[in-house]
Amino acid sequence: MQKKRVVISLGHSALGATLPEQREAVTKAVRAVADLVADGANVVITHSNGTQVGMIHTAMNEFAKAHAEYTGAPMAVCSAMSQGYIGYDIQNALRAELLRRGIYRNIATIITQVTVDPYDEALYQPTKVIGRVLTKEEAEAEQKKGNFVTEVEGGYRRIIAAPKPQEIIELDSIRLLLDAGHIVIAGGGGGIPVLEQGETLRGASAVIEKDLIATRLAEELRADELVILTSVDHVMLNYGRENATPLGKITVSEAEGYIREGQFGDATMLPKVQAACSFIRRGGKRAVITSVHNAKAAFEGSAGTSIVEG
Protein backbone atom coordinates (compact mmCIF):
# COMPACT_ATOMS: atom_id res chain seq x y z
CA MET A 1 0.00 0.00 0.00
CA GLN A 2 1.30 3.46 -0.91
CA LYS A 3 2.36 5.48 2.10
CA LYS A 4 0.49 8.66 2.95
CA ARG A 5 2.37 11.85 2.05
CA VAL A 6 2.35 14.52 4.73
CA VAL A 7 3.86 18.00 4.77
CA ILE A 8 4.55 19.16 8.33
CA SER A 9 5.04 22.84 9.13
CA LEU A 10 6.84 23.58 12.42
CA GLY A 11 6.09 26.98 13.95
CA HIS A 12 8.42 29.09 16.06
CA SER A 13 7.17 27.44 19.27
CA ALA A 14 8.68 24.16 18.02
CA LEU A 15 12.12 25.74 17.60
CA GLY A 16 12.79 28.04 20.55
CA ALA A 17 14.92 31.16 20.21
CA THR A 18 18.49 30.73 21.47
CA LEU A 19 20.78 27.89 20.39
CA PRO A 20 20.25 25.87 23.61
CA GLU A 21 16.49 26.51 23.47
CA GLN A 22 16.38 25.34 19.86
CA ARG A 23 18.17 22.07 20.60
CA GLU A 24 15.77 21.34 23.47
CA ALA A 25 12.65 22.40 21.55
CA VAL A 26 13.59 20.45 18.43
CA THR A 27 14.19 17.30 20.49
CA LYS A 28 10.55 17.51 21.62
CA ALA A 29 9.16 18.51 18.22
CA VAL A 30 10.72 15.61 16.34
CA ARG A 31 8.88 13.14 18.57
CA ALA A 32 5.70 14.31 16.87
CA VAL A 33 7.30 13.88 13.45
CA ALA A 34 8.61 10.43 14.42
CA ASP A 35 5.09 9.42 15.50
CA LEU A 36 3.82 10.17 11.99
CA VAL A 37 6.74 8.34 10.38
CA ALA A 38 6.10 5.32 12.63
CA ASP A 39 2.44 5.42 11.56
CA GLY A 40 3.52 5.05 7.94
CA ALA A 41 3.80 8.58 6.58
CA ASN A 42 6.28 9.86 4.02
CA VAL A 43 7.19 13.25 5.45
CA VAL A 44 8.43 16.62 4.25
CA ILE A 45 9.19 19.15 6.99
CA THR A 46 9.22 22.91 6.67
CA HIS A 47 9.74 25.34 9.52
CA SER A 48 9.72 28.88 10.83
CA ASN A 49 12.93 30.92 11.08
CA GLY A 50 11.75 34.35 12.27
CA THR A 51 13.79 34.47 15.47
CA GLN A 52 16.80 32.75 13.97
CA VAL A 53 17.13 34.82 10.80
CA GLY A 54 16.79 38.01 12.85
CA MET A 55 19.54 36.84 15.20
CA ILE A 56 21.84 35.97 12.29
CA HIS A 57 21.14 39.25 10.49
CA THR A 58 21.89 41.26 13.63
CA ALA A 59 25.05 39.29 14.46
CA MET A 60 26.50 39.48 10.96
CA ASN A 61 25.83 43.18 10.56
CA GLU A 62 27.05 44.12 14.02
CA PHE A 63 30.25 42.19 13.32
CA ALA A 64 30.69 44.09 10.06
CA LYS A 65 30.30 47.41 11.86
CA ALA A 66 33.04 46.45 14.30
CA HIS A 67 35.41 45.15 11.59
CA ALA A 68 35.86 47.42 8.61
CA GLU A 69 37.31 44.65 6.43
CA TYR A 70 34.01 42.71 6.54
CA THR A 71 30.67 43.50 4.92
CA GLY A 72 27.18 42.96 6.28
CA ALA A 73 25.20 39.90 5.21
CA PRO A 74 22.14 40.44 2.98
CA MET A 75 18.82 38.91 4.05
CA ALA A 76 19.03 36.13 1.46
CA VAL A 77 22.35 34.95 2.91
CA CYS A 78 20.98 35.14 6.46
CA SER A 79 17.97 33.09 5.38
CA ALA A 80 20.25 30.43 3.86
CA MET A 81 22.28 30.29 7.07
CA SER A 82 19.12 29.84 9.14
CA GLN A 83 17.89 27.02 6.89
CA GLY A 84 21.20 25.25 7.29
CA TYR A 85 21.55 25.35 11.04
CA ILE A 86 17.87 24.73 11.82
CA GLY A 87 17.87 21.81 9.38
CA TYR A 88 21.04 20.50 11.02
CA ASP A 89 19.36 20.39 14.43
CA ILE A 90 16.11 18.88 13.10
CA GLN A 91 17.71 16.13 11.03
CA ASN A 92 20.09 15.04 13.80
CA ALA A 93 17.39 15.09 16.49
CA LEU A 94 14.94 13.22 14.23
CA ARG A 95 17.55 10.63 13.23
CA ALA A 96 18.27 9.89 16.90
CA GLU A 97 14.57 9.69 17.77
CA LEU A 98 13.84 7.27 14.92
CA LEU A 99 16.82 5.08 15.76
CA ARG A 100 15.58 4.81 19.36
CA ARG A 101 12.39 3.38 17.86
CA GLY A 102 14.26 0.95 15.62
CA ILE A 103 13.54 2.97 12.47
CA TYR A 104 16.25 3.98 10.00
CA ARG A 105 15.42 6.62 7.40
CA ASN A 106 17.67 8.92 5.41
CA ILE A 107 17.05 12.58 6.27
CA ALA A 108 18.22 15.50 4.13
CA THR A 109 18.00 19.27 4.44
CA ILE A 110 17.60 21.12 1.13
CA ILE A 111 18.63 24.77 1.02
CA THR A 112 15.54 26.01 -0.80
CA GLN A 113 15.16 29.07 -3.04
CA VAL A 114 11.79 30.48 -4.07
CA THR A 115 11.26 32.99 -6.86
CA VAL A 116 9.19 36.11 -6.27
CA ASP A 117 7.62 38.49 -8.76
CA PRO A 118 9.71 41.69 -9.07
CA TYR A 119 6.43 43.56 -9.63
CA ASP A 120 4.76 42.16 -6.51
CA GLU A 121 3.28 45.19 -4.73
CA ALA A 122 4.44 43.76 -1.40
CA LEU A 123 8.05 44.54 -2.38
CA TYR A 124 7.19 48.23 -2.22
CA GLN A 125 5.12 48.00 0.96
CA PRO A 126 7.34 46.24 3.52
CA THR A 127 5.71 45.07 6.75
CA LYS A 128 8.09 42.62 8.45
CA VAL A 129 10.23 44.11 11.23
CA ILE A 130 13.77 42.73 11.60
CA GLY A 131 17.00 43.44 13.44
CA ARG A 132 17.77 45.47 16.54
CA VAL A 133 16.57 48.95 17.47
CA LEU A 134 18.51 51.62 15.54
CA THR A 135 19.40 55.20 16.37
CA LYS A 136 18.13 58.01 14.15
CA GLU A 137 21.54 58.26 12.49
CA GLU A 138 21.68 54.52 11.82
CA ALA A 139 18.14 54.58 10.44
CA GLU A 140 19.04 57.40 8.06
CA ALA A 141 22.09 55.43 6.92
CA GLU A 142 19.86 52.43 6.16
CA GLN A 143 17.49 54.61 4.16
CA LYS A 144 20.39 55.95 2.12
CA LYS A 145 21.18 52.34 1.18
CA GLY A 146 17.62 51.96 -0.12
CA ASN A 147 16.34 50.03 2.90
CA PHE A 148 13.05 50.75 4.67
CA VAL A 149 12.82 51.62 8.36
CA THR A 150 9.97 52.25 10.76
CA GLU A 151 9.83 54.13 14.05
CA VAL A 152 9.38 51.97 17.14
CA GLU A 153 9.60 52.49 20.86
CA GLY A 154 13.16 53.57 21.63
CA GLY A 155 14.25 54.26 18.05
CA TYR A 156 13.86 52.68 14.62
CA ARG A 157 13.98 49.21 13.07
CA ARG A 158 14.34 47.89 9.55
CA ILE A 159 11.28 46.52 7.78
CA ILE A 160 11.32 44.20 4.80
CA ALA A 161 8.74 42.95 2.32
CA ALA A 162 6.80 39.68 2.31
CA PRO A 163 6.03 38.92 -1.37
CA LYS A 164 4.04 35.89 -2.51
CA PRO A 165 6.02 32.80 -3.58
CA GLN A 166 6.14 31.80 -7.24
CA GLU A 167 8.39 28.82 -8.10
CA ILE A 168 10.28 26.51 -5.72
CA ILE A 169 13.63 26.16 -7.48
CA GLU A 170 14.68 22.90 -5.81
CA LEU A 171 11.26 21.24 -6.13
CA ASP A 172 12.48 18.42 -8.39
CA SER A 173 15.22 17.50 -5.92
CA ILE A 174 12.74 17.51 -3.03
CA ARG A 175 10.33 15.32 -5.01
CA LEU A 176 13.10 12.90 -6.02
CA LEU A 177 14.19 12.39 -2.41
CA LEU A 178 10.61 11.99 -1.22
CA ASP A 179 9.86 9.44 -3.95
CA ALA A 180 12.93 7.49 -2.79
CA GLY A 181 11.50 7.31 0.75
CA HIS A 182 13.74 9.94 2.34
CA ILE A 183 12.56 12.46 4.91
CA VAL A 184 13.14 15.94 3.53
CA ILE A 185 13.52 19.26 5.36
CA ALA A 186 12.87 22.07 2.87
CA GLY A 187 11.52 25.59 2.43
CA GLY A 188 12.69 26.68 5.86
CA GLY A 189 11.49 30.15 6.80
CA GLY A 190 9.40 30.28 3.65
CA GLY A 191 12.42 29.68 1.43
CA ILE A 192 15.08 32.12 0.28
CA PRO A 193 13.30 34.74 -1.87
CA VAL A 194 15.12 35.23 -5.16
CA LEU A 195 14.62 37.24 -8.35
CA GLU A 196 15.37 35.74 -11.75
CA GLN A 197 17.79 37.92 -13.73
CA GLY A 198 18.68 36.06 -16.91
CA GLU A 199 20.48 32.89 -15.85
CA THR A 200 21.15 34.29 -12.38
CA LEU A 201 19.12 34.06 -9.20
CA ARG A 202 19.65 37.09 -6.99
CA GLY A 203 18.51 37.22 -3.39
CA ALA A 204 15.73 39.66 -2.58
CA SER A 205 15.67 41.70 0.63
CA ALA A 206 12.45 40.06 1.72
CA VAL A 207 10.90 37.09 3.49
CA ILE A 208 8.15 34.70 2.42
CA GLU A 209 5.37 33.55 4.75
CA LYS A 210 6.22 30.07 5.98
CA ASP A 211 2.59 28.93 5.75
CA LEU A 212 2.43 29.85 2.06
CA ILE A 213 5.45 27.67 1.29
CA ALA A 214 4.06 24.80 3.36
CA THR A 215 0.94 24.95 1.21
CA ARG A 216 2.88 25.23 -2.03
CA LEU A 217 5.05 22.23 -1.12
CA ALA A 218 1.97 20.19 -0.18
CA GLU A 219 0.25 21.07 -3.45
CA GLU A 220 3.26 20.49 -5.71
CA LEU A 221 4.18 17.19 -4.03
CA ARG A 222 0.55 16.00 -4.15
CA ALA A 223 0.54 15.46 -0.41
CA ASP A 224 -2.43 13.79 1.21
CA GLU A 225 -2.29 15.95 4.31
CA LEU A 226 -0.89 19.25 5.52
CA VAL A 227 -0.11 19.41 9.25
CA ILE A 228 0.56 22.85 10.71
CA LEU A 229 2.04 22.62 14.20
CA THR A 230 1.74 25.78 16.23
CA SER A 231 1.45 26.89 19.87
CA VAL A 232 -2.27 26.11 20.38
CA ASP A 233 -4.27 22.88 20.39
CA HIS A 234 -7.12 24.18 18.21
CA VAL A 235 -8.16 27.04 16.00
CA MET A 236 -10.56 29.11 18.09
CA LEU A 237 -13.63 31.16 17.29
CA ASN A 238 -13.90 34.38 19.32
CA TYR A 239 -10.32 33.93 20.50
CA GLY A 240 -9.54 35.73 23.75
CA ARG A 241 -13.20 36.21 24.68
CA GLU A 242 -15.39 34.50 27.25
CA ASN A 243 -17.29 32.69 24.51
CA ALA A 244 -14.14 31.33 22.81
CA THR A 245 -14.91 28.02 21.10
CA PRO A 246 -12.41 25.44 19.78
CA LEU A 247 -13.00 24.15 16.28
CA GLY A 248 -12.77 20.41 15.62
CA LYS A 249 -13.54 19.07 12.15
CA ILE A 250 -14.84 21.73 9.76
CA THR A 251 -15.28 22.06 6.01
CA VAL A 252 -13.28 24.44 3.87
CA SER A 253 -16.49 26.38 3.17
CA GLU A 254 -17.04 26.86 6.90
CA ALA A 255 -13.43 27.94 7.39
CA GLU A 256 -13.72 30.49 4.57
CA GLY A 257 -16.89 31.82 6.17
CA TYR A 258 -15.05 32.38 9.45
CA ILE A 259 -12.30 34.19 7.52
CA ARG A 260 -14.89 36.56 6.04
CA GLU A 261 -16.24 37.22 9.54
CA GLY A 262 -12.75 38.32 10.63
CA GLN A 263 -12.42 35.56 13.20
CA PHE A 264 -8.65 35.10 12.86
CA GLY A 265 -5.74 37.43 13.59
CA ASP A 266 -3.84 38.71 10.55
CA ALA A 267 -0.41 37.89 11.97
CA THR A 268 -1.35 34.74 13.90
CA MET A 269 -4.02 32.25 12.83
CA LEU A 270 -5.28 33.79 9.58
CA PRO A 271 -2.28 32.75 7.40
CA LYS A 272 -2.55 29.20 8.72
CA VAL A 273 -6.27 28.87 8.02
CA GLN A 274 -5.82 30.44 4.57
CA ALA A 275 -2.99 27.99 3.84
CA ALA A 276 -5.16 25.06 4.91
CA CYS A 277 -8.07 26.22 2.75
CA SER A 278 -5.83 26.71 -0.30
CA PHE A 279 -4.45 23.18 0.12
CA ILE A 280 -7.93 21.64 0.25
CA ARG A 281 -9.20 23.71 -2.67
CA ARG A 282 -6.28 22.46 -4.77
CA GLY A 283 -6.90 18.78 -4.14
CA GLY A 284 -5.61 18.07 -0.63
CA LYS A 285 -7.54 15.61 1.47
CA ARG A 286 -7.12 17.13 4.93
CA ALA A 287 -5.32 19.97 6.66
CA VAL A 288 -4.69 19.91 10.40
CA ILE A 289 -3.80 22.78 12.72
CA THR A 290 -2.74 21.85 16.24
CA SER A 291 0.09 21.92 18.79
CA VAL A 292 3.22 19.79 18.75
CA HIS A 293 2.13 17.61 21.66
CA ASN A 294 -1.21 16.90 19.96
CA ALA A 295 0.29 16.00 16.59
CA LYS A 296 -0.11 12.22 16.81
CA ALA A 297 -3.71 12.41 18.03
CA ALA A 298 -4.49 15.00 15.36
CA PHE A 299 -2.91 12.82 12.69
CA GLU A 300 -5.21 10.01 13.84
CA GLY A 301 -8.22 12.32 13.71
CA SER A 302 -8.96 12.70 17.44
CA ALA A 303 -7.49 16.14 18.21
CA GLY A 304 -6.75 19.55 16.73
CA THR A 305 -8.68 21.41 14.04
CA SER A 306 -9.17 19.49 10.79
CA ILE A 307 -10.24 21.19 7.57
CA VAL A 308 -11.70 18.99 4.86
CA GLU A 309 -13.65 19.27 1.61
CA GLY A 310 -17.17 20.59 1.66
C-alpha positions in Angstrom: 0.0 0.0 0.0 1.3 3.5 -0.9 2.4 5.5 2.1 0.5 8.7 3.0 2.4 11.8 2.0 2.4 14.5 4.7 3.9 18.0 4.8 4.5 19.2 8.3 5.0 22.8 9.1 6.8 23.6 12.4 6.1 27.0 13.9 8.4 29.1 16.1 7.2 27.4 19.3 8.7 24.2 18.0 12.1 25.7 17.6 12.8 28.0 20.5 14.9 31.2 20.2 18.5 30.7 21.5 20.8 27.9 20.4 20.2 25.9 23.6 16.5 26.5 23.5 16.4 25.3 19.9 18.2 22.1 20.6 15.8 21.3 23.5 12.6 22.4 21.6 13.6 20.4 18.4 14.2 17.3 20.5 10.5 17.5 21.6 9.2 18.5 18.2 10.7 15.6 16.3 8.9 13.1 18.6 5.7 14.3 16.9 7.3 13.9 13.5 8.6 10.4 14.4 5.1 9.4 15.5 3.8 10.2 12.0 6.7 8.3 10.4 6.1 5.3 12.6 2.4 5.4 11.6 3.5 5.0 7.9 3.8 8.6 6.6 6.3 9.9 4.0 7.2 13.2 5.4 8.4 16.6 4.3 9.2 19.2 7.0 9.2 22.9 6.7 9.7 25.3 9.5 9.7 28.9 10.8 12.9 30.9 11.1 11.8 34.3 12.3 13.8 34.5 15.5 16.8 32.7 14.0 17.1 34.8 10.8 16.8 38.0 12.9 19.5 36.8 15.2 21.8 36.0 12.3 21.1 39.2 10.5 21.9 41.3 13.6 25.0 39.3 14.5 26.5 39.5 11.0 25.8 43.2 10.6 27.0 44.1 14.0 30.2 42.2 13.3 30.7 44.1 10.1 30.3 47.4 11.9 33.0 46.5 14.3 35.4 45.1 11.6 35.9 47.4 8.6 37.3 44.6 6.4 34.0 42.7 6.5 30.7 43.5 4.9 27.2 43.0 6.3 25.2 39.9 5.2 22.1 40.4 3.0 18.8 38.9 4.1 19.0 36.1 1.5 22.3 34.9 2.9 21.0 35.1 6.5 18.0 33.1 5.4 20.3 30.4 3.9 22.3 30.3 7.1 19.1 29.8 9.1 17.9 27.0 6.9 21.2 25.2 7.3 21.5 25.4 11.0 17.9 24.7 11.8 17.9 21.8 9.4 21.0 20.5 11.0 19.4 20.4 14.4 16.1 18.9 13.1 17.7 16.1 11.0 20.1 15.0 13.8 17.4 15.1 16.5 14.9 13.2 14.2 17.5 10.6 13.2 18.3 9.9 16.9 14.6 9.7 17.8 13.8 7.3 14.9 16.8 5.1 15.8 15.6 4.8 19.4 12.4 3.4 17.9 14.3 1.0 15.6 13.5 3.0 12.5 16.3 4.0 10.0 15.4 6.6 7.4 17.7 8.9 5.4 17.0 12.6 6.3 18.2 15.5 4.1 18.0 19.3 4.4 17.6 21.1 1.1 18.6 24.8 1.0 15.5 26.0 -0.8 15.2 29.1 -3.0 11.8 30.5 -4.1 11.3 33.0 -6.9 9.2 36.1 -6.3 7.6 38.5 -8.8 9.7 41.7 -9.1 6.4 43.6 -9.6 4.8 42.2 -6.5 3.3 45.2 -4.7 4.4 43.8 -1.4 8.0 44.5 -2.4 7.2 48.2 -2.2 5.1 48.0 1.0 7.3 46.2 3.5 5.7 45.1 6.7 8.1 42.6 8.5 10.2 44.1 11.2 13.8 42.7 11.6 17.0 43.4 13.4 17.8 45.5 16.5 16.6 49.0 17.5 18.5 51.6 15.5 19.4 55.2 16.4 18.1 58.0 14.1 21.5 58.3 12.5 21.7 54.5 11.8 18.1 54.6 10.4 19.0 57.4 8.1 22.1 55.4 6.9 19.9 52.4 6.2 17.5 54.6 4.2 20.4 56.0 2.1 21.2 52.3 1.2 17.6 52.0 -0.1 16.3 50.0 2.9 13.1 50.8 4.7 12.8 51.6 8.4 10.0 52.3 10.8 9.8 54.1 14.0 9.4 52.0 17.1 9.6 52.5 20.9 13.2 53.6 21.6 14.3 54.3 18.0 13.9 52.7 14.6 14.0 49.2 13.1 14.3 47.9 9.5 11.3 46.5 7.8 11.3 44.2 4.8 8.7 43.0 2.3 6.8 39.7 2.3 6.0 38.9 -1.4 4.0 35.9 -2.5 6.0 32.8 -3.6 6.1 31.8 -7.2 8.4 28.8 -8.1 10.3 26.5 -5.7 13.6 26.2 -7.5 14.7 22.9 -5.8 11.3 21.2 -6.1 12.5 18.4 -8.4 15.2 17.5 -5.9 12.7 17.5 -3.0 10.3 15.3 -5.0 13.1 12.9 -6.0 14.2 12.4 -2.4 10.6 12.0 -1.2 9.9 9.4 -4.0 12.9 7.5 -2.8 11.5 7.3 0.7 13.7 9.9 2.3 12.6 12.5 4.9 13.1 15.9 3.5 13.5 19.3 5.4 12.9 22.1 2.9 11.5 25.6 2.4 12.7 26.7 5.9 11.5 30.2 6.8 9.4 30.3 3.6 12.4 29.7 1.4 15.1 32.1 0.3 13.3 34.7 -1.9 15.1 35.2 -5.2 14.6 37.2 -8.4 15.4 35.7 -11.8 17.8 37.9 -13.7 18.7 36.1 -16.9 20.5 32.9 -15.8 21.2 34.3 -12.4 19.1 34.1 -9.2 19.6 37.1 -7.0 18.5 37.2 -3.4 15.7 39.7 -2.6 15.7 41.7 0.6 12.5 40.1 1.7 10.9 37.1 3.5 8.1 34.7 2.4 5.4 33.6 4.7 6.2 30.1 6.0 2.6 28.9 5.8 2.4 29.9 2.1 5.4 27.7 1.3 4.1 24.8 3.4 0.9 25.0 1.2 2.9 25.2 -2.0 5.0 22.2 -1.1 2.0 20.2 -0.2 0.2 21.1 -3.5 3.3 20.5 -5.7 4.2 17.2 -4.0 0.5 16.0 -4.2 0.5 15.5 -0.4 -2.4 13.8 1.2 -2.3 16.0 4.3 -0.9 19.3 5.5 -0.1 19.4 9.2 0.6 22.9 10.7 2.0 22.6 14.2 1.7 25.8 16.2 1.4 26.9 19.9 -2.3 26.1 20.4 -4.3 22.9 20.4 -7.1 24.2 18.2 -8.2 27.0 16.0 -10.6 29.1 18.1 -13.6 31.2 17.3 -13.9 34.4 19.3 -10.3 33.9 20.5 -9.5 35.7 23.7 -13.2 36.2 24.7 -15.4 34.5 27.3 -17.3 32.7 24.5 -14.1 31.3 22.8 -14.9 28.0 21.1 -12.4 25.4 19.8 -13.0 24.1 16.3 -12.8 20.4 15.6 -13.5 19.1 12.1 -14.8 21.7 9.8 -15.3 22.1 6.0 -13.3 24.4 3.9 -16.5 26.4 3.2 -17.0 26.9 6.9 -13.4 27.9 7.4 -13.7 30.5 4.6 -16.9 31.8 6.2 -15.1 32.4 9.4 -12.3 34.2 7.5 -14.9 36.6 6.0 -16.2 37.2 9.5 -12.7 38.3 10.6 -12.4 35.6 13.2 -8.6 35.1 12.9 -5.7 37.4 13.6 -3.8 38.7 10.5 -0.4 37.9 12.0 -1.4 34.7 13.9 -4.0 32.2 12.8 -5.3 33.8 9.6 -2.3 32.7 7.4 -2.6 29.2 8.7 -6.3 28.9 8.0 -5.8 30.4 4.6 -3.0 28.0 3.8 -5.2 25.1 4.9 -8.1 26.2 2.8 -5.8 26.7 -0.3 -4.5 23.2 0.1 -7.9 21.6 0.3 -9.2 23.7 -2.7 -6.3 22.5 -4.8 -6.9 18.8 -4.1 -5.6 18.1 -0.6 -7.5 15.6 1.5 -7.1 17.1 4.9 -5.3 20.0 6.7 -4.7 19.9 10.4 -3.8 22.8 12.7 -2.7 21.9 16.2 0.1 21.9 18.8 3.2 19.8 18.8 2.1 17.6 21.7 -1.2 16.9 20.0 0.3 16.0 16.6 -0.1 12.2 16.8 -3.7 12.4 18.0 -4.5 15.0 15.4 -2.9 12.8 12.7 -5.2 10.0 13.8 -8.2 12.3 13.7 -9.0 12.7 17.4 -7.5 16.1 18.2 -6.7 19.5 16.7 -8.7 21.4 14.0 -9.2 19.5 10.8 -10.2 21.2 7.6 -11.7 19.0 4.9 -13.7 19.3 1.6 -17.2 20.6 1.7 
